[in-house]
Amino acid sequence: MDKFFSIVRGMGLRRGPQRLLGGVCGGIAAKLKVDVAFVRIAFLLLALLPGPAFVFYVAAWLILPDQRDSIPLQSFIDKRANKQL
């Protein structure tokens, strides 16, 4: 599992500091070097269409590292593993 999180960190994509909810759109905007408003509008348009936009957003929020390089899913898995020991 650590290899997966290393790959995610190596992508260079981070949740952005311009947070409305989880910072996913801000991180994508920073990576693409576009204004965050464009990414948010694109996400809203995608959410209006039938599809898994909400699931994609939650998944991205769980696996993208934040500005401190912390991945919520990895922290959750590590805490669960430590409780079982």
Z-matrix of the N, CA and C atoms (Angstrom, degrees):
N
C 1 1.438
C 2 1.527 1 111.29
N 3 1.334 2 117.67 1 -32.10
C 4 1.462 3 120.58 2 179.12
C 5 1.520 4 111.60 3 -63.47
N 6 1.330 5 117.35 4 -32.07
C 7 1.463 6 120.79 5 178.71
C 8 1.524 7 110.23 6 -64.29
N 9 1.333 8 116.55 7 -39.90
C 10 1.461 9 120.91 8 178.27
C 11 1.524 10 110.66 9 -60.05
N 12 1.340 11 117.05 10 -47.24
C 13 1.456 12 120.38 11 -179.02
C 14 1.529 13 111.51 12 -68.48
N 15 1.311 14 117.97 13 -30.52
C 16 1.468 15 120.73 14 174.83
C 17 1.519 16 110.72 15 -66.00
N 18 1.321 17 116.42 16 -39.72
C 19 1.465 18 120.67 17 177.32
C 20 1.518 19 110.10 18 -64.42
N 21 1.332 20 117.18 19 -43.14
C 22 1.465 21 120.78 20 179.63
C 23 1.525 22 110.01 21 -62.13
N 24 1.331 23 117.00 22 -44.41
C 25 1.465 24 119.52 23 178.68
C 26 1.533 25 111.24 24 -64.28
N 27 1.328 26 117.18 25 -35.23
C 28 1.457 27 121.56 26 -178.77
C 29 1.519 28 113.83 27 -69.23
N 30 1.320 29 117.66 28 -17.07
C 31 1.467 30 121.11 29 178.91
C 32 1.522 31 112.06 30 -68.32
N 33 1.319 32 116.78 31 -20.54
C 34 1.460 33 120.17 32 179.03
C 35 1.516 34 113.68 33 79.07
N 36 1.301 35 117.87 34 12.50
C 37 1.457 36 122.16 35 179.82
C 38 1.520 37 108.36 36 -100.52
N 39 1.323 38 116.73 37 126.43
C 40 1.456 39 122.58 38 -178.75
C 41 1.525 40 108.85 39 -128.12
N 42 1.336 41 115.43 40 151.88
C 43 1.456 42 118.27 41 171.74
C 44 1.515 43 107.41 42 -68.70
N 45 1.310 44 116.16 43 135.10
C 46 1.458 45 120.70 44 -171.19
C 47 1.512 46 114.72 45 -80.77
N 48 1.324 47 115.98 46 161.05
C 49 1.464 48 120.41 47 177.66
C 50 1.529 49 111.97 48 -74.57
N 51 1.341 50 117.36 49 -17.84
C 52 1.462 51 121.36 50 178.61
C 53 1.521 52 108.04 51 -84.52
N 54 1.316 53 115.98 52 82.45
C 55 1.461 54 121.16 53 -171.90
C 56 1.509 55 111.26 54 -96.29
N 57 1.317 56 114.41 55 131.95
C 58 1.446 57 120.40 56 166.97
C 59 1.519 58 106.74 57 -106.23
N 60 1.320 59 116.06 58 -45.01
C 61 1.465 60 121.97 59 174.18
C 62 1.520 61 108.78 60 -121.41
N 63 1.320 62 116.77 61 -82.59
C 64 1.455 63 119.97 62 -176.13
C 65 1.513 64 114.31 63 -111.12
N 66 1.321 65 118.21 64 -3.94
C 67 1.450 66 121.19 65 179.31
C 68 1.519 67 114.76 66 86.76
N 69 1.341 68 117.84 67 6.82
C 70 1.465 69 120.67 68 -177.48
C 71 1.527 70 110.72 69 -66.24
N 72 1.327 71 117.52 70 -47.55
C 73 1.468 72 120.07 71 -179.63
C 74 1.527 73 110.41 72 -63.95
N 75 1.339 74 116.90 73 -37.61
C 76 1.466 75 120.41 74 177.19
C 77 1.514 76 111.96 75 -63.58
N 78 1.319 77 117.23 76 -39.31
C 79 1.464 78 121.08 77 178.04
C 80 1.516 79 112.49 78 -67.51
N 81 1.334 80 116.12 79 -41.74
C 82 1.469 81 120.18 80 177.74
C 83 1.520 82 109.78 81 -64.69
N 84 1.339 83 117.16 82 -42.12
C 85 1.465 84 121.00 83 179.01
C 86 1.522 85 111.31 84 -62.23
N 87 1.330 86 116.84 85 -41.37
C 88 1.468 87 120.07 86 179.15
C 89 1.527 88 110.72 87 -64.24
N 90 1.337 89 116.97 88 -41.11
C 91 1.463 90 120.62 89 -179.73
C 92 1.526 91 110.94 90 -66.06
N 93 1.341 92 116.52 91 -40.48
C 94 1.467 93 120.87 92 -178.95
C 95 1.526 94 112.63 93 -83.68
N 96 1.329 95 116.23 94 -8.30
C 97 1.473 96 122.95 95 -178.92
C 98 1.527 97 111.41 96 58.66
N 99 1.336 98 114.49 97 48.16
C 100 1.464 99 121.13 98 174.90
C 101 1.532 100 107.37 99 -127.76
N 102 1.317 101 115.58 100 166.27
C 103 1.453 102 120.15 101 178.04
C 104 1.524 103 109.77 102 -67.13
N 105 1.318 104 116.12 103 140.34
C 106 1.455 105 121.10 104 -177.35
C 107 1.529 106 111.52 105 -62.07
N 108 1.325 107 117.84 106 -27.43
C 109 1.468 108 120.72 107 179.38
C 110 1.523 109 110.96 108 -61.34
N 111 1.329 110 117.63 109 -37.82
C 112 1.467 111 120.63 110 179.04
C 113 1.526 112 111.47 111 -63.97
N 114 1.319 113 115.84 112 -41.53
C 115 1.464 114 119.83 113 -179.83
C 116 1.525 115 109.94 114 -68.24
N 117 1.324 116 117.07 115 -40.46
C 118 1.465 117 119.97 116 178.47
C 119 1.524 118 111.23 117 -64.06
N 120 1.321 119 116.93 118 -42.21
C 121 1.470 120 120.30 119 178.01
C 122 1.525 121 110.29 120 -63.55
N 123 1.326 122 116.51 121 -42.61
C 124 1.471 123 120.04 122 178.62
C 125 1.523 124 110.19 123 -62.05
N 126 1.325 125 117.07 124 -40.88
C 127 1.469 126 119.95 125 178.59
C 128 1.521 127 110.68 126 -65.08
N 129 1.332 128 117.58 127 -42.46
C 130 1.463 129 120.09 128 178.87
C 131 1.518 130 111.26 129 -62.51
N 132 1.334 131 116.95 130 -41.00
C 133 1.466 132 119.76 131 176.77
C 134 1.522 133 110.71 132 -64.12
N 135 1.307 134 116.57 133 -40.89
C 136 1.462 135 120.67 134 177.57
C 137 1.528 136 110.71 135 -64.32
N 138 1.321 137 116.27 136 -37.62
C 139 1.467 138 120.25 137 -179.63
C 140 1.528 139 111.64 138 -68.10
N 141 1.327 140 117.37 139 -27.90
C 142 1.462 141 120.52 140 178.58
C 143 1.521 142 112.19 141 -72.89
N 144 1.319 143 115.96 142 -26.64
C 145 1.462 144 120.40 143 178.55
C 146 1.526 145 108.75 144 -81.56
N 147 1.308 146 116.82 145 151.81
C 148 1.459 147 117.46 146 175.31
C 149 1.533 148 109.63 147 -62.49
N 150 1.277 149 116.13 148 127.73
C 151 1.463 150 119.09 149 -179.25
C 152 1.508 151 111.83 150 164.02
N 153 1.304 152 115.86 151 178.43
C 154 1.465 153 121.50 152 -173.04
C 155 1.528 154 113.95 153 -92.53
N 156 1.336 155 118.97 154 40.56
C 157 1.465 156 120.90 155 -176.09
C 158 1.530 157 111.82 156 -60.55
N 159 1.309 158 117.55 157 -44.13
C 160 1.460 159 120.46 158 -179.13
C 161 1.522 160 111.15 159 -64.58
N 162 1.317 161 116.64 160 -42.61
C 163 1.465 162 120.87 161 179.54
C 164 1.526 163 109.94 162 -64.39
N 165 1.329 164 117.21 163 -41.32
C 166 1.461 165 121.83 164 177.40
C 167 1.527 166 110.44 165 -59.76
N 168 1.334 167 116.88 166 -44.82
C 169 1.460 168 120.84 167 -177.87
C 170 1.530 169 110.85 168 -63.40
N 171 1.325 170 116.85 169 -45.96
C 172 1.462 171 120.63 170 -179.58
C 173 1.534 172 110.32 171 -64.60
N 174 1.326 173 117.12 172 -41.67
C 175 1.467 174 120.54 173 178.47
C 176 1.527 175 110.64 174 -62.75
N 177 1.333 176 116.62 175 -42.68
C 178 1.469 177 119.99 176 178.83
C 179 1.523 178 110.46 177 -64.39
N 180 1.313 179 117.10 178 -39.21
C 181 1.463 180 120.77 179 179.13
C 182 1.523 181 110.98 180 -63.89
N 183 1.324 182 116.83 181 -35.06
C 184 1.465 183 120.85 182 -178.86
C 185 1.526 184 113.10 183 -75.71
N 186 1.340 185 118.21 184 -32.65
C 187 1.470 186 118.84 185 -173.33
C 188 1.519 187 115.31 186 -107.78
N 189 1.335 188 118.62 187 -11.53
C 190 1.463 189 118.72 188 178.23
C 191 1.516 190 110.16 189 -85.04
N 192 1.324 191 117.50 190 134.32
C 193 1.466 192 119.61 191 178.54
C 194 1.522 193 110.90 192 -69.90
N 195 1.333 194 116.34 193 149.39
C 196 1.458 195 120.24 194 175.91
C 197 1.526 196 109.23 195 -87.85
N 198 1.313 197 116.29 196 -169.07
C 199 1.468 198 120.93 197 -176.66
C 200 1.531 199 112.91 198 -65.04
N 201 1.331 200 117.91 199 -21.58
C 202 1.462 201 121.95 200 178.17
C 203 1.524 202 111.72 201 -93.45
N 204 1.347 203 117.23 202 7.33
C 205 1.461 204 124.38 203 -179.75
C 206 1.531 205 111.97 204 69.54
N 207 1.321 206 116.70 205 26.40
C 208 1.455 207 122.18 206 179.33
C 209 1.527 208 108.93 207 -100.24
N 210 1.335 209 116.45 208 131.07
C 211 1.458 210 122.23 209 178.68
C 212 1.527 211 107.80 210 -106.48
N 213 1.352 212 117.98 211 119.11
C 214 1.467 213 120.16 212 -177.16
C 215 1.528 214 113.84 213 -55.61
N 216 1.321 215 118.53 214 -43.08
C 217 1.458 216 120.62 215 -178.62
C 218 1.527 217 111.24 216 -64.47
N 219 1.316 218 117.07 217 -40.16
C 220 1.458 219 120.30 218 179.08
C 221 1.530 220 110.31 219 -65.76
N 222 1.317 221 117.39 220 -41.66
C 223 1.470 222 120.62 221 177.58
C 224 1.519 223 110.66 222 -61.24
N 225 1.328 224 116.85 223 -42.17
C 226 1.461 225 121.47 224 179.30
C 227 1.526 226 110.86 225 -63.08
N 228 1.331 227 116.76 226 -45.32
C 229 1.470 228 121.06 227 -179.77
C 230 1.525 229 110.79 228 -64.76
N 231 1.330 230 116.59 229 -42.17
C 232 1.466 231 120.11 230 178.78
C 233 1.523 232 111.86 231 -63.10
N 234 1.340 233 117.42 232 -41.44
C 235 1.469 234 120.65 233 178.54
C 236 1.518 235 110.98 234 -64.33
N 237 1.326 236 117.10 235 -41.02
C 238 1.467 237 120.86 236 179.34
C 239 1.524 238 110.61 237 -65.45
N 240 1.338 239 116.49 238 -39.62
C 241 1.461 240 120.40 239 -179.82
C 242 1.532 241 110.21 240 -66.73
N 243 1.328 242 116.76 241 -39.01
C 244 1.467 243 120.09 242 179.77
C 245 1.522 244 111.79 243 -68.39
N 246 1.330 245 118.17 244 -33.02
C 247 1.460 246 121.29 245 178.02
C 248 1.526 247 111.63 246 -68.71
N 249 1.326 248 116.57 247 -31.78
C 250 1.450 249 120.45 248 -178.18
C 251 1.521 250 112.42 249 -77.43
N 252 1.318 251 117.15 250 -17.84
C 253 1.470 252 120.01 251 -179.35
C 254 1.465 253 111.39 252 -78.34
